[in-house]
Amino acid sequence: MRFVHITLLGLLVALQYPLWFGSGSLSTVWRLHKQVDAQGIENARLAERNRALIAEVVDLKHGLDGIEERARAELGMVKENETFFHVVEDPTH
């Protein structure tokens, strides 16, 4: 009887080993789920960035307002007959 118990316990351990430590183990599945979740978050961030870039491209293709805004912000350009004021704050305050 003792031999049967030991044999059954050994068989149970042999069958459970792949579940806990094999290539398709639960820890591997949990780690892959975490990676999928992290990739989903990254994909959502990149999709939002792509939407913003597409909107900017459409704005630049179809209107001068976007080009003018970009020239002012990035290149410091001003229109004809405009006066540019550069306000410098006192660093001691």
C-alpha positions as CSV (number, residue, x, y, z in Angstrom):
1,M,0.0,0.0,0.0
2,R,2.8,2.4,0.8
3,F,4.4,1.8,-2.6
4,V,1.1,2.8,-4.3
5,H,1.0,6.0,-2.3
6,I,4.5,6.9,-3.2
7,T,3.9,6.0,-6.9
8,L,0.8,8.2,-7.0
9,L,2.6,11.1,-5.3
10,G,5.5,10.8,-7.8
11,L,3.0,10.7,-10.7
12,L,1.3,13.8,-9.3
13,V,4.6,15.6,-9.0
14,A,5.6,14.6,-12.5
15,L,2.3,15.9,-13.9
16,Q,2.4,19.1,-12.0
17,Y,6.0,20.0,-12.8
18,P,5.3,21.3,-16.3
19,L,2.4,23.4,-15.0
20,W,4.6,25.2,-12.5
21,F,8.1,25.2,-14.0
22,G,7.8,24.1,-17.7
23,S,7.9,26.3,-20.9
24,G,4.2,26.9,-20.7
25,S,4.1,27.4,-16.9
26,L,1.8,29.7,-15.0
27,S,4.6,32.0,-14.2
28,T,5.4,32.3,-17.9
29,V,1.8,33.0,-18.8
30,W,1.5,35.7,-16.0
31,R,4.7,37.3,-17.3
32,L,3.4,37.3,-20.8
33,H,0.1,38.9,-19.7
34,K,2.0,41.7,-18.0
35,Q,4.0,42.3,-21.2
36,V,0.8,42.3,-23.3
37,D,-0.7,44.9,-20.8
38,A,2.4,47.1,-21.0
39,Q,2.4,46.9,-24.8
40,G,-1.2,47.8,-24.9
41,I,-0.5,50.9,-22.8
42,E,2.4,51.8,-25.1
43,N,0.3,51.3,-28.2
44,A,-2.4,53.6,-26.8
45,R,0.2,56.3,-26.1
46,L,1.6,55.9,-29.6
47,A,-1.9,56.0,-31.2
48,E,-2.6,59.3,-29.4
49,R,0.7,60.7,-30.6
50,N,-0.1,59.6,-34.2
51,R,-3.5,61.3,-34.0
52,A,-1.9,64.5,-32.9
53,L,0.7,64.3,-35.7
54,I,-1.9,63.5,-38.3
55,A,-3.9,66.6,-37.2
56,E,-0.8,68.7,-37.4
57,V,0.0,67.5,-40.9
58,V,-3.6,68.2,-42.0
59,D,-3.4,71.6,-40.5
60,L,-0.1,72.4,-42.2
61,K,-1.4,71.1,-45.6
62,H,-4.7,73.0,-45.5
63,G,-4.1,76.2,-43.7
64,L,-1.6,78.9,-43.2
65,D,-2.5,79.4,-39.6
66,G,-0.5,76.3,-38.6
67,I,2.5,77.3,-40.6
68,E,2.4,80.8,-39.1
69,E,2.0,79.5,-35.6
70,R,5.0,77.2,-36.1
71,A,7.1,80.0,-37.6
72,R,6.4,82.2,-34.6
73,A,6.9,79.6,-32.0
74,E,10.0,77.7,-33.4
75,L,11.7,80.4,-35.5
76,G,10.7,83.5,-33.6
77,M,9.4,85.2,-36.8
78,V,7.1,88.2,-36.8
79,K,4.8,89.6,-39.5
80,E,5.4,92.8,-41.4
81,N,4.3,95.9,-39.5
82,E,4.3,94.0,-36.2
83,T,6.3,95.1,-33.1
84,F,8.1,92.4,-31.2
85,F,8.4,92.9,-27.4
86,H,10.7,90.7,-25.5
87,V,9.9,90.8,-21.8
88,V,12.7,89.8,-19.5
89,E,11.9,89.1,-15.8
90,D,14.1,90.2,-13.0
91,P,15.9,87.1,-11.8
92,T,16.1,88.4,-8.2
93,H,12.3,88.3,-7.8
